[in-house]
Amino acid sequence: MASVKKHHDPGLQRERTALAWSRTGLAVLVNALVVLRAGAQSDDLAVMALGALLLVASAGAVACAVWRSVSLAHHVHPATPVPLVIGTVSVAWLAGVAAVAAVLSTIQR
């Protein structure tokens, strides 16, 4: 019986992770624009502040995507820092809270 060679395929996990940061930044940006519009229509400063905070967070996610892409282009494979992961989870929660606040502010109008 012939022996089977096992070929290790590392895949493109690192590249997919860099693309995920880009998608996250885009998703947060769209959410921020929706929240800002809802806050402007209802004249709710708290909702508008959440939208502005989400705009800053989306810029941070895009900056992380650029950092990962540049690192990968230079064949450096950095591990994702724990504070960055915690920050991303916090932004996801903030986006959810902002979306609920935006919906509630438009319903109360």
Backbone bond lengths (Angstrom), bond angles and torsions (degrees), N, CA, C in turn:
res aa  C-N    CA-C-N  psi(-1)  N-CA   C-N-CA  omega(-1)  CA-C   N-CA-C  phi
1 M - - - 1.442 - - 1.527 108.08 -
2 A 1.303 117.31 136.99 1.466 122.05 -178.10 1.528 109.95 -77.07
3 S 1.328 114.11 142.32 1.464 117.30 178.36 1.532 109.13 -79.62
4 V 1.280 114.91 146.66 1.456 121.10 -178.32 1.520 108.08 -100.73
5 K 1.326 115.23 126.55 1.459 119.20 177.05 1.517 109.19 -80.62
6 K 1.296 114.38 134.42 1.459 118.69 175.38 1.515 107.91 -97.59
7 H 1.291 114.61 119.31 1.461 120.01 -179.85 1.534 108.21 -103.30
8 H 1.315 115.07 122.61 1.462 119.37 179.70 1.522 109.53 -82.49
9 D 1.308 116.05 120.17 1.457 121.65 179.13 1.529 108.12 -110.11
10 P 1.338 117.77 106.24 1.455 119.00 -178.02 1.518 112.43 -69.32
11 G 1.317 118.06 -15.38 1.454 120.64 178.94 1.514 112.23 72.78
12 L 1.273 114.06 -166.11 1.461 120.55 -178.15 1.528 110.73 -117.63
13 Q 1.322 116.87 37.76 1.450 120.31 -176.40 1.528 112.17 -58.04
14 R 1.313 116.91 -43.35 1.465 119.70 -177.47 1.518 111.09 -65.14
15 E 1.322 116.66 -40.36 1.449 119.98 179.22 1.535 111.11 -68.06
16 R 1.322 115.84 -38.85 1.471 119.25 177.52 1.520 110.84 -65.34
17 T 1.327 117.07 -34.59 1.460 120.46 177.68 1.524 110.43 -65.86
18 A 1.325 117.18 -41.54 1.471 120.39 177.73 1.522 110.39 -63.42
19 L 1.332 116.94 -39.66 1.462 119.64 177.66 1.523 111.36 -68.32
20 A 1.322 116.58 -33.02 1.466 119.64 178.17 1.520 110.84 -64.20
21 W 1.335 117.29 -36.44 1.465 119.64 176.68 1.526 110.01 -63.49
22 S 1.315 117.67 -39.08 1.467 120.88 178.24 1.526 110.66 -64.61
23 R 1.319 116.50 -44.72 1.471 119.97 178.83 1.522 111.02 -63.63
24 T 1.314 116.80 -38.83 1.466 119.78 178.28 1.519 110.70 -63.00
25 G 1.320 116.74 -44.45 1.462 120.61 178.07 1.515 111.99 -60.08
26 L 1.324 116.84 -42.16 1.462 121.03 179.26 1.522 111.21 -66.50
27 A 1.325 117.16 -42.65 1.462 120.86 179.72 1.530 111.11 -63.77
28 V 1.317 116.99 -42.01 1.468 120.38 179.22 1.530 109.91 -67.78
29 L 1.335 117.37 -36.94 1.465 120.73 177.84 1.525 111.13 -62.05
30 V 1.318 117.14 -46.09 1.467 120.62 179.12 1.526 110.18 -62.56
31 N 1.326 116.60 -43.48 1.458 120.79 178.07 1.529 110.29 -61.63
32 A 1.324 117.50 -41.26 1.466 121.17 179.88 1.519 110.97 -62.66
33 L 1.323 117.00 -41.39 1.464 119.76 179.77 1.527 111.95 -65.86
34 V 1.327 116.23 -39.05 1.468 119.93 177.31 1.524 110.30 -65.10
35 V 1.323 116.83 -43.36 1.466 120.89 -179.64 1.530 110.14 -65.92
36 L 1.328 117.70 -42.04 1.464 120.57 177.62 1.523 111.39 -61.14
37 R 1.315 116.97 -41.77 1.467 120.16 179.55 1.524 110.97 -65.29
38 A 1.325 116.15 -42.89 1.472 119.39 178.90 1.522 110.60 -64.20
39 G 1.331 117.17 -39.96 1.458 119.96 178.28 1.514 112.30 -66.98
40 A 1.323 117.68 -36.42 1.463 121.26 179.03 1.523 111.21 -69.98
41 Q 1.327 117.07 -37.93 1.458 120.16 -179.94 1.518 111.89 -69.55
42 S 1.332 116.68 -34.06 1.465 119.41 -178.20 1.523 112.59 -97.51
43 D 1.326 117.36 1.74 1.470 122.77 -177.68 1.532 112.19 53.89
44 D 1.314 116.31 38.80 1.462 122.33 179.80 1.529 108.43 -101.59
45 L 1.331 115.89 108.98 1.464 120.28 -176.94 1.525 112.99 -67.26
46 A 1.325 117.24 -32.37 1.467 119.96 179.75 1.533 110.53 -65.26
47 V 1.316 116.79 -41.63 1.461 120.57 178.91 1.526 109.93 -67.74
48 M 1.318 116.62 -39.39 1.463 119.61 177.84 1.529 111.08 -65.34
49 A 1.321 117.46 -36.02 1.460 120.98 177.40 1.534 110.56 -66.17
50 L 1.331 116.62 -39.63 1.465 120.03 176.07 1.528 110.39 -62.70
51 G 1.327 116.43 -40.38 1.459 120.52 177.77 1.525 111.81 -63.12
52 A 1.321 116.51 -42.05 1.468 120.34 178.71 1.527 110.48 -65.20
53 L 1.320 116.82 -39.61 1.458 120.66 177.15 1.528 111.04 -63.62
54 L 1.317 116.36 -37.76 1.460 119.91 177.28 1.525 111.58 -67.98
55 L 1.334 117.44 -32.98 1.472 119.87 175.56 1.528 110.75 -61.61
56 V 1.318 115.83 -43.33 1.468 120.30 178.04 1.527 110.25 -64.52
57 A 1.327 116.40 -40.56 1.467 120.47 179.48 1.527 111.13 -65.07
58 S 1.322 117.22 -37.53 1.461 118.95 178.87 1.528 110.76 -66.89
59 A 1.323 116.72 -36.95 1.467 119.65 175.68 1.532 110.23 -63.21
60 G 1.320 117.05 -38.40 1.462 120.70 176.94 1.516 112.46 -64.28
61 A 1.331 117.02 -40.27 1.466 120.06 178.66 1.526 111.10 -66.09
62 V 1.334 116.23 -38.90 1.467 119.47 177.66 1.528 109.86 -67.02
63 A 1.330 117.10 -38.75 1.469 120.27 177.13 1.523 110.90 -61.82
64 C 1.325 117.24 -39.42 1.470 120.67 176.73 1.523 110.85 -64.88
65 A 1.320 117.14 -39.24 1.465 120.76 178.11 1.521 110.90 -63.21
66 V 1.319 116.66 -42.18 1.462 120.51 178.59 1.525 110.09 -64.82
67 W 1.326 116.56 -43.54 1.471 121.03 178.91 1.523 110.96 -59.09
68 R 1.334 117.17 -46.04 1.465 120.29 -179.82 1.516 111.00 -65.57
69 S 1.324 117.05 -40.55 1.469 120.29 -179.64 1.529 111.59 -64.82
70 V 1.322 116.14 -42.59 1.471 120.20 178.56 1.522 110.13 -65.57
71 S 1.310 116.87 -41.89 1.472 120.35 178.36 1.522 110.98 -61.08
72 L 1.325 116.38 -42.79 1.457 119.75 -179.91 1.521 111.35 -68.89
73 A 1.335 117.10 -34.21 1.460 120.29 178.12 1.525 111.49 -65.13
74 H 1.330 116.14 -29.71 1.463 120.66 178.50 1.528 111.79 -93.85
75 H 1.319 116.27 14.05 1.463 123.63 177.91 1.521 112.52 59.57
76 V 1.310 115.40 32.52 1.463 121.74 172.62 1.522 105.81 -103.89
77 H 1.300 116.35 130.24 1.460 119.99 -177.32 1.525 109.65 -112.91
78 P 1.341 116.21 81.64 1.462 118.41 -176.64 1.531 111.98 -76.09
79 A 1.286 114.56 146.83 1.461 119.65 171.43 1.525 107.12 -79.23
80 T 1.306 116.17 147.81 1.456 119.69 179.07 1.525 108.76 -73.15
81 P 1.345 117.32 123.32 1.465 119.77 -179.52 1.531 111.40 -63.32
82 V 1.311 115.77 142.27 1.464 121.48 -179.15 1.529 111.91 -58.43
83 P 1.355 120.30 -42.78 1.468 118.44 178.21 1.530 112.57 -59.82
84 L 1.311 116.81 -30.37 1.457 120.26 178.30 1.525 111.10 -68.85
85 V 1.299 116.68 -39.25 1.461 121.05 177.47 1.528 109.86 -66.36
86 I 1.323 116.71 -44.08 1.465 120.70 178.57 1.525 110.09 -62.96
87 G 1.326 116.75 -40.73 1.463 120.53 177.60 1.513 112.14 -63.06
88 T 1.316 117.05 -39.25 1.461 120.86 179.46 1.526 111.21 -66.14
89 V 1.303 116.59 -42.26 1.469 119.82 177.17 1.522 109.87 -63.26
90 S 1.330 117.17 -40.28 1.466 120.83 178.33 1.526 111.05 -63.36
91 V 1.319 116.95 -40.45 1.467 120.39 178.88 1.528 110.29 -65.70
92 A 1.318 117.34 -38.56 1.463 120.14 178.02 1.525 110.82 -62.26
93 W 1.319 116.55 -42.93 1.466 120.06 176.74 1.521 110.57 -64.88
94 L 1.324 117.13 -42.40 1.462 121.11 178.27 1.522 110.85 -60.73
95 A 1.315 117.30 -40.65 1.463 120.83 178.77 1.527 110.62 -63.30
96 G 1.300 116.69 -40.07 1.462 120.00 177.42 1.513 112.55 -65.13
97 V 1.325 116.00 -44.54 1.474 120.27 178.10 1.524 110.61 -63.53
98 A 1.316 116.49 -41.90 1.462 120.62 179.92 1.522 111.08 -64.35
99 A 1.319 116.85 -39.26 1.465 119.83 178.73 1.528 111.20 -64.79
100 V 1.326 116.61 -42.76 1.469 120.08 177.51 1.529 110.31 -64.18
101 A 1.327 117.19 -42.50 1.468 120.78 178.85 1.529 110.35 -63.26
102 A 1.323 117.45 -39.22 1.452 120.23 179.08 1.520 111.35 -65.03
103 V 1.318 116.74 -42.23 1.463 120.11 178.81 1.529 110.08 -65.08
104 L 1.317 116.65 -44.29 1.473 119.60 -179.89 1.526 111.30 -64.93
105 S 1.326 118.09 -36.11 1.455 119.02 -179.83 1.518 112.03 -70.21
106 T 1.329 117.93 -31.00 1.460 119.52 177.92 1.527 111.28 -78.69
107 I 1.336 117.06 -29.02 1.472 119.97 177.48 1.520 110.40 -70.65
108 Q 1.329 117.09 -38.74 1.463 121.74 -177.57 1.524 111.82 -73.47
109 R 1.304 117.25 -13.99 1.453 121.19 -177.64 1.462 110.98 -70.92
